[in-house]
Amino acid sequence: MKSRTIAVIGAGPVGGILSAHLCAAGHSVILIEAWKEHLDCIRTNGLRITGNEELLAHPEHLIASIAALGDFVPEFVFICTKACDLDKVLGELRESLKRSESIVISAQNGIDTEQIVAERFGKSRVLRAVISYGGFLTKPGEIRETFFNPPNYIGWLDEGSAAACKDAAEIITAAGLTMEATAEIRKYTWRKTLLNTCTMAIAAVTGMNMQEMMNYPPSAQLVGFLLREAIAVAAAHGFDYGPDFFDVVMKFNERAGPHRPSMLVDLENGRRTENAFLIRRIAEYGEQKGVPAPMHRTMACLIDALELRNRGLRDI
């Protein structure tokens, strides 16, 4: 496969692992990362991936500012930041890419991130990816990959971008991160959100890791309540994952070990959370269809309150 020019915004676990694979496959990677220490370490020593696989990548271009992306003409731009940072990213990205034909891909958690991107760039230039791998930063310049449950998914919002979507899927698959192109990407974004929210909400409010919450019967029961509520909301919007989905998710949670969901980590570090695209979004979608989602609304309010307290604010 010929070398392509691809920009990746965000060098956290999702963007970092993606960038390392693209570099290993011989593509020209423009990696944008605002954390100076992380970027400096990558510039000096390379981007190291450990855990499930061992990779050492040297992206061709390392920049700290999204605005500087205007100096390049990437074919694809992957947004791999937190969903809560999307408005800030798009504010800078629109100016840098306004004269290009780059395809912009939201590779973020939650529901509707691609719709927000499409409001700025139009549906024909936007794709949505659902990522099935993960990890965590062990230190600046190094990411530990902890799992990959293939495939990743990528989908189009407009039939006119189906060819570009399939092209992106082929590039990522050839780089070692199997990705499937689909016309039903919302089905997969909702599915991943249902997998995330039932444990993420409890971790954020209680401080428990997944092993702890599944070991204690009261919290494990709460996981089940949240999951059933979210499944009902998804079904009301046309997303039915079959009669076994509840048991499959609960068994997955039981095997997750001492994983600490990202929303808990964000709260502990005084950062904004993705609540608006995850727990609160499920509550809002339930209310749209008249499907009660009081547990998600309660958890969403508690998470908002914790975020405000931790950030020393009075309003989000």
C-alpha positions as a printed Julia matrix, in Angstrom:
316×3 Matrix{Float64}:
   0.0     0.0    0.0
   1.34    3.43  -0.95
   2.27    5.92   1.76
  -0.54    8.27   2.77
  -0.49   11.53   4.71
  -2.63   11.16   7.84
  -3.1    13.53  10.77
  -3.92   12.29  14.25
  -5.14   14.79  16.84
  -4.4    13.53  20.34
  -1.57   11.22  21.41
  -3.42    9.48  24.21
  -4.07    5.71  24.06
  -6.37    5.83  21.02
  -4.38    8.34  18.97
  -1.0     7.08  20.11
  -1.64    3.42  19.27
  -3.17    4.42  15.94
  -0.19    6.67  15.09
   2.34    3.97  15.97
   0.65    1.45  13.67
   0.39    3.94  10.82
   4.07    4.81  11.17
   5.03    1.12  11.19
   3.04    0.68   7.97
   5.1     3.43   6.3
   2.59    6.29   6.29
   3.44    9.95   6.82
   1.89   10.75  10.19
   1.24   14.24  11.52
   0.73   13.85  15.26
  -0.8    16.77  17.16
  -0.52   16.79  20.95
  -0.92   19.71  23.35
   0.87   18.07  26.33
   4.39   19.44  25.91
   6.23   16.87  28.01
   4.59   13.99  26.14
   5.35   15.56  22.76
   8.98   16.32  23.73
   9.55   12.72  24.82
   8.11   11.41  21.54
  10.32   13.82  19.61
  13.45   12.71  21.5
  12.87    9.0   22.06
   9.98    8.05  19.8
   6.49    6.91  20.72
   6.71    3.57  22.53
   3.81    1.11  22.7
   4.07   -1.76  25.19
   1.72   -4.44  26.5
  -0.2    -6.41  23.87
   2.49   -5.51  21.34
   5.8    -3.7   21.2
   6.18   -0.77  18.81
   8.52    2.21  18.61
   7.3     4.91  16.26
   8.78    8.17  15.01
   5.96   10.22  13.45
   7.21   12.32  10.56
   5.71   15.53  11.95
   5.06   16.42  15.6
   3.16   19.63  16.31
   1.6    21.14  19.41
  -1.04   23.27  17.71
  -4.04   22.23  15.65
  -3.76   25.55  13.84
  -0.35   24.42  12.5
  -2.12   21.61  10.67
  -2.93   24.23   8.05
   0.66   23.87   6.82
  -0.11   20.32   5.67
  -2.62   18.64   3.38
  -3.58   15.35   5.07
  -5.95   12.96   3.33
  -7.51   11.92   6.63
  -7.68   13.66  10.0
  -8.47   11.43  12.98
  -9.8    13.25  16.05
  -8.73   11.12  19.01
  -9.22   13.58  21.86
 -11.82   13.34  24.62
 -15.32   14.07  23.32
 -15.64   16.89  25.86
 -12.83   18.72  24.02
 -14.54   18.5   20.64
 -15.73   22.12  20.44
 -12.23   23.4   21.18
 -10.69   21.08  18.59
 -13.21   22.03  15.92
 -12.74   25.72  16.59
  -9.1    25.43  15.56
  -9.52   22.64  13.02
 -12.06   24.44  10.85
  -9.66   27.3   10.09
  -6.71   24.99   9.42
  -8.6    22.77   6.98
 -11.07   25.12   5.38
  -9.24   25.13   2.02
  -8.63   21.38   1.89
 -10.66   18.31   1.01
  -9.45   16.3    4.01
 -11.82   13.7    5.43
 -12.35   14.26   9.16
 -12.92   11.19  11.36
 -14.28   11.27  14.9
 -12.67    8.38  16.81
 -14.1     9.29  20.19
 -16.34    7.88  22.9
 -20.05    8.5   23.08
 -23.06    9.25  20.95
 -23.32   11.97  18.28
 -19.72   13.25  18.13
 -19.8    12.78  14.36
 -22.96   14.9   14.11
 -21.17   17.81  15.79
 -18.21   17.47  13.41
 -20.6    17.34  10.44
 -22.17   20.63  11.51
 -18.78   22.26  10.83
 -17.58   20.33   7.76
 -20.69   18.81   6.17
 -21.67   15.14   6.13
 -19.74   14.39   2.94
 -16.4    15.12   4.68
 -17.05   13.33   7.97
 -16.7     9.71   9.08
 -17.19    8.08  12.48
 -14.94    5.4   13.97
 -15.69    3.09  16.88
 -12.47    1.95  18.52
 -12.1    -1.54  19.99
  -8.63   -1.23  21.53
  -7.46    0.64  24.59
  -4.68    1.3   27.04
  -3.17    3.96  29.26
  -0.2     6.29  29.43
   2.53    4.82  31.63
   4.73    7.91  31.31
   5.32   10.68  28.78
   6.15    9.1   25.45
   4.93    5.61  26.4
   1.51    3.93  26.15
   0.61    0.47  27.4
  -1.91   -1.26  25.15
  -4.13   -3.45  27.33
  -6.65   -4.92  24.9
  -7.82   -5.14  21.31
 -11.12   -6.85  20.53
 -11.28   -6.6   16.73
 -12.67   -5.26  14.59
 -12.75   -1.51  14.89
 -15.6     0.02  12.89
 -15.82    3.07  10.64
 -18.88    4.42   8.9
 -20.12    7.21   6.68
 -22.83    9.79   7.24
 -23.35   10.46   3.53
 -23.31    7.84   0.78
 -20.96   10.07  -1.18
 -18.17    9.39   1.33
 -18.6     5.6    1.34
 -15.57    5.12  -0.93
 -13.37    7.27   1.35
 -14.65    5.3    4.34
 -13.7     1.98   2.76
 -10.3     3.42   1.83
  -9.69    4.45   5.47
 -10.75    1.01   6.68
  -8.27   -0.66   4.31
  -5.45    1.62   5.48
  -6.06    0.93   9.17
  -6.55   -2.8    8.62
  -3.32   -3.06   6.64
  -1.57   -1.25   9.51
  -2.59   -4.02  11.9
  -5.7    -2.59  13.57
  -8.46   -4.47  11.76
 -11.24   -2.04  10.82
 -14.56   -2.76   9.15
 -16.42   -0.2    7.04
 -20.16   -0.09   7.68
 -23.26    1.84   6.67
 -24.66    1.22  10.18
 -22.1     3.03  12.29
 -24.68    4.37  14.77
 -25.53    0.78  15.68
 -21.91    0.33  16.8
 -21.57    3.71  18.53
 -24.66    2.92  20.6
 -23.43   -0.59  21.35
 -20.09    0.63  22.66
 -21.82    3.35  24.69
 -24.05    0.75  26.34
 -20.95   -1.29  27.17
 -19.28    1.77  28.71
 -21.98    3.61  30.62
 -23.17    0.85  32.95
 -19.76    0.64  34.65
 -18.34    4.08  33.9
 -21.08    5.84  35.86
 -20.58    3.73  38.98
 -16.8     4.07  38.85
 -17.08    7.86  38.58
 -19.42    8.15  41.56
 -17.9     5.52  43.87
 -14.22    5.36  42.9
 -14.47    1.58  42.37
 -12.61   -0.19  39.6
 -14.52   -2.73  37.51
 -13.37   -5.73  39.5
 -14.52   -4.17  42.74
 -17.94   -3.14  41.46
 -18.59   -6.63  40.07
 -17.34   -8.36  43.24
 -19.84   -6.58  45.52
 -23.43   -7.77  44.93
 -25.06   -4.34  45.52
 -22.85   -2.56  42.98
 -23.03   -5.48  40.53
 -26.82   -5.25  40.77
 -26.6    -1.53  40.02
 -24.52   -2.3   36.9
 -27.36   -4.56  35.77
 -30.02   -1.93  36.45
 -28.14    0.69  34.43
 -27.51   -1.73  31.59
 -31.17   -2.78  31.31
 -32.24    0.88  31.33
 -29.78    1.75  28.55
 -30.83   -1.3   26.49
 -34.44   -0.11  26.67
 -33.45    3.38  25.5
 -31.42    1.96  22.61
 -34.31   -0.29  21.55
 -36.66    2.7   21.48
 -34.3     4.3   18.94
 -34.14    1.19  16.77
 -31.0    -0.48  18.12
 -31.73   -4.03  19.28
 -28.74   -6.22  20.14
 -30.66   -9.43  20.77
 -31.85  -11.37  23.82
 -28.35  -12.42  24.92
 -26.81   -8.94  24.94
 -27.41   -8.29  28.65
 -25.7   -11.54  29.7
 -22.81  -11.01  27.27
 -22.09   -7.54  28.7
 -22.36   -8.68  32.32
 -19.96  -11.58  31.7
 -17.56   -9.19  29.96
 -17.68   -6.9   33.0
 -16.96   -9.82  35.33
 -13.79  -10.6   33.35
 -12.58   -7.0   33.1
 -10.32   -7.16  36.16
  -9.17   -4.04  38.05
  -9.69   -1.72  35.08
 -10.35    1.9   36.08
 -12.78    3.53  33.62
 -11.58    6.76  32.05
 -14.31    8.9   33.6
 -13.05    8.0   37.07
  -9.48    8.83  36.06
 -10.61   12.17  34.62
 -12.41   13.11  37.84
  -9.43   12.13  39.96
  -7.2    14.36  37.86
  -9.55   17.35  37.87
 -10.31   17.06  34.17
 -13.58   17.48  32.28
 -15.47   14.24  31.71
 -17.32   12.87  28.69
 -20.56   12.67  30.67
 -22.46   14.78  28.12
 -21.83   12.19  25.38
 -22.29    9.09  27.53
 -24.43    8.85  30.68
 -26.3    12.12  30.23
 -26.82   11.41  26.52
 -28.55    8.09  27.31
 -30.89    9.91  29.73
 -31.7    12.55  27.11
 -32.4     9.99  24.4
 -34.67    8.07  26.78
 -36.65   11.2   27.56
 -37.06   11.9   23.82
 -38.95    8.64  23.41
 -40.75    8.62  26.74
 -38.58    5.76  28.02
 -37.8     6.29  31.72
 -34.06    6.59  32.38
 -34.02    7.91  35.97
 -30.84    6.03  36.92
 -28.87    7.56  34.08
 -30.24   11.03  34.83
 -29.33   10.62  38.53
 -25.83    9.39  37.76
 -25.32   12.14  35.2
 -26.25   14.81  37.75
 -23.92   13.31  40.37
 -21.03   13.17  37.89
 -21.63   16.78  36.86
 -21.57   17.8   40.54
 -18.33   15.91  41.19
 -16.75   17.48  38.14
 -17.73   20.96  39.26
 -16.37   20.33  42.76
 -13.1    18.87  41.5
 -12.56   21.72  39.07
 -13.54   24.38  41.59
 -16.43   25.57  39.45
 -20.11   26.34  39.99
 -21.39   25.71  36.49
 -20.44   23.46  33.56
